[in-house]
């Protein structure tokens, strides 16, 4: 017989109740956008200190960027504007942020872009 910590037991019990009650368990999902060169998409989300936000795109994209803004004062707190198709930024502190994904280069427009974070936002 396995011995589980209290938090694991509570999560297991809640999950069992949700499934038994007909509810589905939902994981955080990637955001999907179709962007042409120069277009951007923005999301608001709550991030933990050090949580990574990342994006990737289809084979027709060679450069996407991520900008991370403080949602309260609008200041830019992190960015990845390197010429690559896998940008990553980390939240410098826990709080609410605006995440902007910018399509810098898409050869066959529009390009599919997927944005996500370590814990989902």
Helices and strands as residue ranges (DSSP letters): H 6-20, E 31-35, E 40-47, E 52-57, E 61-70, E 76-80, E 88-90, E 95-106, E 111-117
